């Protein structure tokens, strides 16, 4: 029985779901949502804060500030609370109301920026707001998850080795692309350790991370309107872009079998299923995908018929199937 003193000390890192009976493809899903922050972002948040404290960038008087669409904001809220620090999350209207409530419950301040950037997204406006806060008050410390090497190092030293231990004969790894911290940490690990693993990045249609055309995106998590500084395509073997309609269909298909996951997981599973059907038809490769979080925070959006109908029209009919 584990006994902990800090919430970030608990994280289930060895739980996988065999999705073969759900999607009829050989795919193991690594579940990263079983910790007090509820997502894979706890690893990056902990690594970035610990490094900043170690380097003297964060002191007891500091106010941590970060741009986030939800999960990293929750993870930083949790860590700031455990350390007795203040935290301000700068988010946008796509952030789930449930995620904002969790952050506020943990003592964080949440500020919503609604101005769009040149690509029609909110990321540029969020980052500009963070930079203005830091310029006005030296107490603000921006961790900058989009360029902070500790973001990917958390997965280089944690997530990837955990997968490697469980699947020593791994052939394909599917990782969703947001800030690309998880993606780059895992990709670098397998490349630098000489493991012949095909790394497939899964992105949302409308994201510009891998040169896509910017379009409206309603599902928070994966995809960006500004290319992250962390991404290095030399470590990536292939990229799959998934329409948000497929994301919603997939999360509902998983939920129908008792697995309630978030939108990022729906995107990754949908992309992995399509890629495996195209590249390994009728074959049985050892493939793993990473599920960043669970689905409870999306009950008012992805799993709510009125929200789906508002943003995706007739797709809402799947809720009644």
C-alpha positions, -999 to 999 in steps of 0.1 A, spaced: 0 0 0 16 33 -11 17 61 15 23 96 0 28 131 13 25 150 -19 -3 145 -45 22 142 -74 39 112 -57 10 89 -69 8 79 -105 -3 46 -121 22 40 -148 16 4 -158 -20 1 -168 -29 -8 -204 -62 -16 -221 -62 -42 -249 -85 -25 -275 -86 -54 -299 -122 -63 -290 -133 -26 -292 -117 -14 -325 -108 -47 -341 -71 -36 -344 -41 -48 -324 -36 -19 -301 -27 -15 -264 -37 18 -248 -15 31 -220 -37 49 -195 -22 80 -181 -52 94 -162 -49 76 -129 -33 102 -107 -46 132 -87 -43 155 -117 -61 131 -139 -38 132 -169 -3 126 -183 4 163 -178 13 157 -142 47 144 -153 56 174 -173 42 198 -147 62 182 -119 94 182 -139 92 218 -150 84 231 -115 111 210 -98 137 223 -123 126 259 -118 128 256 -80 162 239 -83 175 267 -105 161 294 -83 136 307 -108 107 299 -84 108 312 -49 82 313 -22 71 348 -35 67 336 -71 35 334 -90 36 306 -115 17 314 -148 11 291 -177 -10 290 -208 -31 258 -209 -63 244 -224 -70 224 -193 -49 194 -182 -15 211 -176 -34 239 -158 -49 213 -135 -16 196 -129 1 229 -121 -28 239 -98 -23 207 -78 15 211 -76 12 248 -67 -13 240 -39 10 212 -25 39 237 -24 20 266 -11 25 287 -43 2 309 -63 -7 298 -98 -25 317 -127 -38 296 -156 -44 315 -188 -69 296 -210 -95 302 -236 -132 296 -243 -126 260 -255 -114 249 -220 -140 227 -203 -160 243 -176 -152 213 -154 -115 218 -158 -118 254 -148 -138 244 -117 -111 219 -107 -84 245 -111 -103 270 -90 -111 243 -64 -73 238 -60 -68 275 -54 -56 286 -88 -67 318 -106 -82 311 -141 -82 339 -167 -99 333 -200 -85 350 -231 -109 352 -261 -89 370 -287 -78 348 -317 -44 348 -334 -35 350 -371 -45 313 -376 -79 317 -359 -68 300 -327 -64 312 -292 -28 301 -284 -11 333 -297 -34 355 -276 -29 333 -245 9 335 -248 8 373 -254 -12 377 -222 13 356 -202 42 376 -216 24 408 -206 19 396 -170 56 387 -167 67 421 -181 44 439 -156 54 420 -124 87 402 -118 69 378 -94 53 360 -124 73 329 -136 63 314 -169 73 278 -173 66 279 -210 55 243 -217 58 249 -254 96 253 -253 107 239 -219 130 210 -224 118 195 -190 85 189 -207 99 163 -230 125 151 -205 98 140 -182 87 115 -208 122 106 -219 130 95 -183 95 82 -173 68 74 -199 90 59 -226 111 36 -204 78 24 -188 65 14 -222 98 -2 -231 98 -23 -200 63 -36 -207 67 -41 -244 104 -50 -252 93 -60 -288 73 -28 -295 69 -21 -332 47 10 -333 40 38 -309 12 63 -314 14 96 -295 -9 126 -297 7 160 -305 -2 190 -284 29 208 -270 47 176 -283 64 171 -250 51 135 -246 57 128 -283 93 142 -284 103 126 -251 92 92 -263 105 96 -298 139 107 -286 141 78 -260 135 51 -286 157 66 -312 186 72 -288 183 38 -273 185 21 -307 150 7 -306 135 1 -340 101 15 -331 80 34 -356 69 67 -340 35 79 -353 24 114 -343 -14 119 -342 -27 154 -347 -61 170 -351 -73 183 -385 -70 221 -383 -37 220 -364 -6 237 -378 19 216 -358 30 196 -389 22 221 -416 -16 216 -417 -40 243 -428 -55 261 -398 -92 254 -392 -117 257 -364 -110 231 -336 -135 226 -307 -119 197 -289 -93 209 -264 -60 190 -260 -43 181 -292 -34 204 -320 -20 240 -320 -25 272 -339 13 280 -335 40 253 -341 56 243 -308 92 250 -303 98 215 -290 88 196 -321 115 180 -342 101 161 -371 134 142 -376 124 119 -348 89 112 -362 83 85 -388 47 94 -398 19 118 -390 -19 111 -389 -44 139 -390 -78 131 -375 -111 151 -380 -128 160 -348 -159 142 -360 -139 110 -359 -127 119 -324 -162 122 -311 -173 89 -328 -143 71 -312 -148 84 -277 -185 73 -279 -175 39 -293 -151 34 -264 -177 46 -238 -202 21 -253 -177 -6 -241 -173 9 -207 -141 30 -213 -147 67 -207 -118 87 -221 -112 123 -231 -110 138 -266 -73 135 -270 -76 97 -265 -104 96 -290 -81 113 -315 -52 90 -309 -72 58 -310 -90 69 -342 -57 78 -359 -40 46 -347 -69 24 -359 -68 40 -394 -30 39 -397 -29 2 -386 -56 -7 -411 -36 10 -439 -1 -1 -430 -7 -36 -414 -39 -50 -430 -46 -84 -416 -13 -84 -396 -7 -83 -358 21 -58 -349 28 -49 -313 14 -14 -311 8 10 -282 -10 43 -280 -9 68 -251 -42 79 -236 -36 113 -219 -66 115 -197 -101 102 -188 -135 114 -198 -153 128 -167 -142 164 -175 -158 161 -210 -193 152 -199 -206 187 -207 -190 187 -241 -180 156 -260 -206 134 -242 -234 161 -242 -259 158 -270 -267 195 -271 -230 205 -273 -223 180 -301 -254 191 -320 -244 228 -317 -209 223 -330 -212 192 -352 -248 191 -363 -263 157 -371 -233 139 -355 -253 142 -323 -274 113 -335 -246 89 -324 -256 96 -288 -289 79 -294 -275 49 -312 
